[in-house]
Amino acid sequence: MYPAAVEVLKQLGLLSEKQFEPLMKHYRPKLRNARQEVIGELVADFFSITKS
């Protein structure tokens, strides 16, 4: 849920760079296996919600 929520706030321009920084860990969280090795990341991938 967090990656999608942060992406929406970012696309709507509701976050300044200062506000976005603490949310970075939720924006693209690293996925880890049982050995705590990074095996990927979770990315919110959808079309822009703002008007062109």
C-alpha positions in Angstrom: 0.0 0.0 0.0 2.7 2.5 0.9 4.4 2.6 -2.6 1.0 3.4 -4.2 0.1 6.0 -1.6 3.4 7.8 -1.9 3.3 7.6 -5.7 -0.2 9.3 -5.7 1.0 12.0 -3.4 4.1 12.6 -5.6 2.1 12.7 -8.8 -0.4 15.2 -7.4 2.4 17.4 -6.3 1.4 17.3 -2.6 4.9 16.5 -1.4 7.9 18.8 -1.3 11.4 17.3 -1.5 11.7 17.7 2.2 8.5 15.8 2.9 9.3 13.1 0.3 12.7 12.2 1.9 11.4 10.4 5.0 9.0 8.5 2.8 11.7 7.1 0.4 11.9 3.9 2.4 8.2 3.3 1.6 8.4 4.5 -2.0 10.4 1.6 -3.3 10.9 -0.9 -0.5 13.5 -3.6 -0.9 12.3 -7.2 -1.0 14.4 -9.7 1.0 14.5 -13.4 1.1 14.8 -15.6 4.2 18.6 -14.9 4.3 17.9 -11.1 4.2 19.4 -10.8 0.8 17.8 -8.1 -1.4 16.0 -9.9 -4.2 14.1 -7.0 -5.7 12.0 -4.0 -4.9 8.3 -3.1 -4.8 7.3 -0.5 -7.4 4.0 1.3 -7.9 3.4 1.1 -11.6 0.4 2.9 -13.0 -0.4 5.7 -15.4 -0.1 9.3 -14.4 -3.1 10.5 -12.5 -2.5 14.2 -13.3 -3.8 16.0 -16.3 -1.4 16.5 -19.2 
